[in-house]
Amino acid sequence: MLIPYVLVAVSLQRAHGYLIEEYLKSLGFFGIEMSTLYRTLRQLEKDGLLLSAWEPGPTGPARRVYTMTEAGRTWLDSWAGALELYRGMIDRFFGLYTAARPPGSATGPGGEPRPGG
């Protein structure tokens, strides 16, 4: 599930690893290891979804900055389309599930009591 979020981060702006990490943390990916992120970035580059170039840091060493390729944009668009279909299926399920329950029902699936019900 990390790959689409990394691609979204890079699609928003050219970014180096630390900036991508900060973006992922803002979305709730608190436990991500930097080594995992950098392996993912390198694999995405190898797969042709990202490009990278070394750029001088403002006050320190050079940093590898990532940009999305056209193939990366195509992959991300495809992923978003698949998730849109999946979301529609989930919405339909909950519409059917809610309609099948009697009003005021205090039980969950399988008949077990709901918390607070």
Secondary structure, DSSP 8 states (H G I E B T S, - for coil): -HHHHHHHHHHHS-EEHHHHHHHHHHTT-TT--HHHHHHHHHHHHHTTSEEEEEE--SSSS-EEEEEE-HHHHHHHHHHHHHHHHHHHHHHHHHHHHHHHS-TT--B-GGG-B-TT-
